C-alpha cells in the first residue's frame, strides 16, 4: 500500500450559521482562542505526516490563502521589535505543509468538493478533513486511520457514538465488529436518517481516508439529500461492493473532539481549549469559576 501524503480540506461553505460575522470573513478563519479554526485542521494533517494539503475554496476565501502564506512585512516588523515569540507563531502557519488551492465553483455538496480534488490527488489514497471538527492533538485519530488504510486498503471513516436522538444530524453506519477493539467493518451508510431509522448509534464525523476509486463512484452519484452530491452515498456503494475499491472500515473515536460548526458548540470549544492552555488556563479558570458561581 502507498504511503498517504495528501490531505483535502473542503472550505467552500458560506458559513451562514455565523452571519453576520462571516459576511466578509470565511468561517474557517473565525478564531478558536488565538488561532483560526482552519489552522488546527492543517496542523492535524501535518502531525499525521500529510505534507501536501489541497484546500477546496470558493468566493471570498482569499483570507485562507493569505493566512498560510508568508507575511514578510509583518515578520520584518516583529523582527525589528525583537518580538521573537510572536514571530515564531506568525511563521508557524506558513511552514506546516505545502499548500494548494482550487475553487469548487458551484457548491454541490461534500461529494462534489471531494471530486474537485481528483486532478491533484490522482490515483493515490488521500485524507479528507472537515474544518468544523477539531480533533485534540493528544488523540491521534488521523494517524490511526492512515495506519488502517495502509494495512487494509480501501477507505476508512471516523465514527463516534452519539445519542439516538442526534442520529438524524449525521451519516450513520451499519457495522460488523473486527478483532481490533476500535475498528469495525462498515457494511452500509445512511445520510441523516429519520428518527428511529438509523442502523446504529455510530455517526460519521469529519475525517476520512479514501481510496481513489471513490472518484469514479462520485462521478456516477446522483444528487441526494438536499440536492447535493453526498460523499456518504458514494461510500455506501463502496461498502456494498468491495470490487469497486476495497472494503470500508470505521475507526470508533472516543477521544476529544471540538465541534465549531454550531454557535453554541463553537463557544464551548473555545472555553475548553482556553481552560487547557498553560498560558491562559489558570487565570481563565479562576475567572470562569467566579462567573459561573455568580450566575447560579
C-alpha positions as CSV (number, residue, x, y, z in Angstrom):
1,X,0.0,0.0,0.0
2,X,1.2,3.5,-0.8
3,X,2.1,5.9,2.0
4,X,-0.6,8.6,2.3
5,X,0.8,12.1,1.8
6,X,-2.1,14.2,0.6
7,X,-4.9,15.8,2.5
8,X,-8.0,17.5,1.1
9,X,-9.8,20.2,3.2
10,X,-13.2,21.4,1.8
11,X,-13.6,25.0,2.7
12,X,-16.1,26.5,0.2
13,X,-19.1,26.8,2.5
14,X,-20.8,30.1,3.1
15,X,-20.9,29.8,6.9
16,X,-24.5,31.1,7.1
17,X,-24.9,29.9,10.7
18,X,-22.4,32.5,11.8
19,X,-23.7,35.5,10.0
20,X,-23.1,38.4,10.1
21,X,-19.5,37.5,11.3
22,X,-19.0,35.5,8.1
23,X,-20.3,38.1,5.7
24,X,-16.8,39.1,4.7
25,X,-14.7,36.7,6.7
26,X,-14.5,32.9,5.9
27,X,-16.0,30.9,8.7
28,X,-12.8,28.8,8.7
29,X,-10.9,32.0,9.8
30,X,-13.0,32.5,12.9
31,X,-10.6,32.4,15.9
32,X,-10.6,29.5,18.3
33,X,-8.8,31.2,21.2
34,X,-5.9,32.8,19.2
35,X,-5.7,30.7,16.0
36,X,-8.2,30.4,13.2
37,X,-10.1,27.1,13.2
38,X,-8.6,26.0,9.9
39,X,-5.1,26.1,11.3
40,X,-5.9,23.4,13.8
41,X,-7.0,21.2,10.9
42,X,-3.9,21.8,8.9
43,X,-1.8,21.1,12.0
44,X,-3.6,17.8,12.5
45,X,-2.8,16.8,8.9
46,X,0.8,17.8,9.2
47,X,1.1,15.9,12.5
48,X,-0.1,12.7,10.7
49,X,2.6,13.1,8.1
50,X,0.5,14.6,5.4
51,X,2.8,17.2,3.9
52,X,0.6,18.1,0.8
53,X,-2.7,19.9,1.6
54,X,-5.3,20.9,-1.0
55,X,-7.9,23.3,0.1
56,X,-11.2,23.4,-1.8
57,X,-12.3,27.1,-1.6
58,X,-14.9,29.4,-3.1
59,X,-15.6,33.1,-3.5
60,X,-14.4,35.4,-0.7
61,X,-11.9,32.8,0.7
62,X,-8.7,34.7,-0.2
63,X,-8.0,35.1,3.5
64,X,-7.3,31.4,3.8
65,X,-4.5,31.6,1.2
66,X,-3.1,34.7,2.9
67,X,-3.0,33.0,6.3
68,X,-0.9,30.1,5.1
69,X,1.4,32.4,3.0
70,X,4.3,34.4,4.3
71,X,3.7,37.9,5.5
72,X,7.1,39.5,5.1
73,X,6.0,43.0,6.2
74,X,4.6,41.7,9.5
75,X,7.6,39.4,10.0
76,X,10.0,42.3,9.4
77,X,8.1,44.5,11.9
78,X,8.3,41.8,14.6
79,X,12.0,41.2,13.9
80,X,12.7,44.9,14.3
81,X,10.8,44.9,17.6
82,X,12.7,41.8,18.8
83,X,9.4,40.0,19.3
84,X,10.7,36.5,18.7
85,X,7.8,34.7,20.3
86,X,5.1,36.3,18.1
87,X,7.4,35.9,15.0
88,X,7.5,32.2,15.5
89,X,3.8,32.0,15.9
90,X,3.2,34.0,12.7
91,X,5.6,31.8,10.7
92,X,4.1,28.5,12.0
93,X,1.2,28.6,9.6
94,X,3.3,29.0,6.5
95,X,5.7,26.2,7.5
96,X,3.1,23.5,8.2
97,X,2.7,21.9,4.7
98,X,2.8,22.6,1.0
99,X,-0.5,24.3,0.4
100,X,-2.6,24.1,-2.8
101,X,-5.9,25.7,-3.6
102,X,-8.7,25.0,-6.1
103,X,-12.2,26.6,-6.3
104,X,-15.3,24.5,-6.1
105,X,-17.3,27.0,-8.2
106,X,-20.8,25.7,-7.9
107,X,-21.2,24.3,-4.4
108,X,-22.9,21.0,-4.9
109,X,-22.2,19.2,-1.7
110,X,-19.3,17.4,0.0
111,X,-19.1,14.7,-2.6
112,X,-18.7,17.3,-5.3
113,X,-16.0,19.1,-3.3
114,X,-14.0,15.9,-3.0
115,X,-14.4,15.3,-6.7
116,X,-12.8,18.7,-7.3
117,X,-9.6,17.2,-5.8
118,X,-9.2,14.4,-8.4
119,X,-6.8,16.3,-10.7
120,X,-4.5,17.0,-7.7
121,X,-4.8,13.7,-5.9
122,X,-4.7,11.4,-9.0
123,X,-4.6,7.7,-8.2
124,X,-3.3,7.9,-4.6
125,X,-5.2,7.3,-1.4
126,X,-5.8,10.5,0.4
127,X,-7.3,12.0,3.6
128,X,-10.3,14.4,3.8
129,X,-10.6,16.6,6.9
130,X,-13.7,18.8,7.5
131,X,-13.0,22.1,9.2
132,X,-15.9,22.0,11.6
133,X,-14.4,19.1,13.5
134,X,-11.3,19.8,15.6
135,X,-9.6,16.7,17.0
136,X,-7.4,17.2,20.0
137,X,-3.7,16.6,19.1
138,X,-3.4,14.3,22.1
139,X,-5.8,11.9,20.3
140,X,-4.1,11.0,17.0
141,X,-7.2,9.9,15.1
142,X,-5.9,10.6,11.7
143,X,-2.7,8.7,12.2
144,X,-4.7,5.7,13.3
145,X,-6.9,6.0,10.2
146,X,-4.0,6.2,7.8
147,X,-2.4,3.2,9.5
148,X,-5.6,1.1,8.9
149,X,-5.8,2.2,5.3
150,X,-2.2,1.3,4.6
151,X,-2.8,-2.1,6.2
152,X,-6.3,-3.0,4.9
153,X,-6.6,-0.9,1.8
154,X,-10.0,0.6,0.7
155,X,-11.4,3.5,2.6
156,X,-11.6,4.4,6.3
157,X,-14.1,6.7,8.1
158,X,-14.1,8.1,11.6
159,X,-17.1,7.1,13.7
160,X,-18.3,8.4,17.0
161,X,-21.1,7.2,19.3
162,X,-24.0,9.6,19.5
163,X,-27.3,9.7,21.4
164,X,-30.1,8.1,19.3
165,X,-32.0,11.5,19.2
166,X,-29.0,13.1,17.5
167,X,-28.5,10.5,14.8
168,X,-30.6,12.5,12.3
169,X,-27.8,15.1,12.3
170,X,-25.2,12.7,10.9
171,X,-24.5,10.0,8.4
172,X,-24.8,6.7,10.4
173,X,-23.1,3.4,9.8
174,X,-24.1,-0.2,9.8
175,X,-21.1,-2.1,11.0
176,X,-19.6,-5.5,11.8
177,X,-17.0,-6.0,14.6
178,X,-13.4,-6.9,14.0
179,X,-10.7,-8.3,16.3
180,X,-9.4,-4.7,16.8
181,X,-11.3,-3.1,19.6
182,X,-11.6,0.4,17.9
183,X,-12.1,-1.0,14.3
184,X,-15.3,-2.0,12.6
185,X,-16.2,-3.1,9.1
186,X,-18.7,-0.7,7.5
187,X,-21.5,-2.6,5.7
188,X,-23.8,0.4,5.0
189,X,-24.2,4.1,5.5
190,X,-27.3,6.3,5.7
191,X,-27.1,10.1,5.4
192,X,-29.1,11.8,8.2
193,X,-31.6,9.0,8.8
194,X,-35.1,9.7,10.1
195,X,-35.5,9.3,13.8
196,X,-35.7,5.5,14.6
197,X,-34.3,4.5,11.2
198,X,-30.5,4.8,12.0
199,X,-28.7,1.5,11.5
200,X,-26.6,2.2,14.7
201,X,-25.6,5.0,17.0
202,X,-22.2,5.3,15.2
203,X,-22.1,8.6,13.4
204,X,-19.6,9.6,10.7
205,X,-17.5,12.6,11.8
206,X,-15.4,14.8,9.7
207,X,-12.4,12.6,9.0
208,X,-12.0,10.2,6.0
209,X,-9.1,8.3,4.4
210,X,-10.3,7.4,0.9
211,X,-9.2,5.1,-1.9
212,X,-9.0,7.0,-5.2
213,X,-11.7,4.6,-6.5
214,X,-14.1,7.0,-4.8
215,X,-13.7,9.5,-7.7
216,X,-15.3,7.1,-10.3
217,X,-18.2,6.4,-7.9
218,X,-18.7,10.1,-7.2
219,X,-18.9,10.9,-10.9
220,X,-21.8,8.5,-11.2
221,X,-23.5,9.5,-7.9
222,X,-26.8,11.3,-8.4
223,X,-27.6,14.3,-6.1
224,X,-29.2,13.0,-2.9
225,X,-30.4,14.6,0.2
226,X,-30.6,18.4,-0.1
227,X,-30.0,18.2,-3.9
228,X,-26.3,17.7,-3.2
229,X,-23.8,15.0,-4.2
230,X,-23.2,13.2,-0.9
231,X,-19.9,11.6,-0.1
232,X,-21.9,9.2,2.2
233,X,-23.8,7.9,-0.9
234,X,-20.5,7.1,-2.6
235,X,-19.1,5.4,0.4
236,X,-22.3,3.3,0.7
237,X,-21.7,2.0,-2.8
238,X,-18.0,1.2,-1.9
239,X,-19.2,-0.6,1.2
240,X,-21.8,-2.6,-0.7
241,X,-19.4,-3.7,-3.5
242,X,-15.8,-4.1,-2.5
243,X,-14.8,-4.8,-6.1
244,X,-15.3,-1.1,-6.7
245,X,-12.4,0.0,-4.4
246,X,-11.8,-2.3,-1.5
247,X,-13.5,-2.5,1.9
248,X,-14.7,0.4,4.0
249,X,-13.6,0.3,7.7
250,X,-14.5,2.6,10.5
251,X,-12.3,3.7,13.4
252,X,-14.5,4.3,16.5
253,X,-13.2,7.5,18.1
254,X,-13.6,8.0,21.8
255,X,-11.2,11.0,22.2
256,X,-11.6,14.7,22.4
257,X,-13.5,16.4,19.6
258,X,-14.4,20.1,19.4
259,X,-17.4,21.0,17.1
260,X,-17.1,24.5,15.7
261,X,-19.9,24.2,13.2
262,X,-22.6,25.3,15.6
263,X,-22.5,28.6,17.5
264,X,-23.0,27.1,20.9
265,X,-20.5,24.3,20.3
266,X,-18.1,26.8,18.9
267,X,-18.2,28.8,22.2
268,X,-17.9,25.7,24.2
269,X,-14.8,24.6,22.2
270,X,-13.2,28.0,22.9
271,X,-13.8,27.7,26.6
272,X,-12.5,24.1,26.8
273,X,-9.3,24.9,24.8
274,X,-8.7,28.1,26.7
275,X,-9.0,26.3,30.0
276,X,-6.4,23.7,29.0
277,X,-3.8,26.3,27.8
278,X,-0.8,26.7,30.2
279,X,-0.5,30.4,29.4
280,X,-4.2,31.2,29.7
281,X,-5.8,28.4,31.7
282,X,-5.0,29.2,35.3
283,X,-6.4,32.8,35.2
284,X,-9.2,31.9,32.9
285,X,-10.4,29.0,35.0
286,X,-10.4,31.2,38.1
287,X,-12.5,33.9,36.4
288,X,-14.8,31.2,34.9
289,X,-15.5,29.6,38.3
290,X,-16.3,33.0,39.8
291,X,-18.6,33.9,36.9
292,X,-20.5,30.6,37.0
293,X,-20.9,30.8,40.8
294,X,-22.3,34.4,40.5
295,X,-24.7,33.4,37.7
296,X,-26.0,30.4,39.6
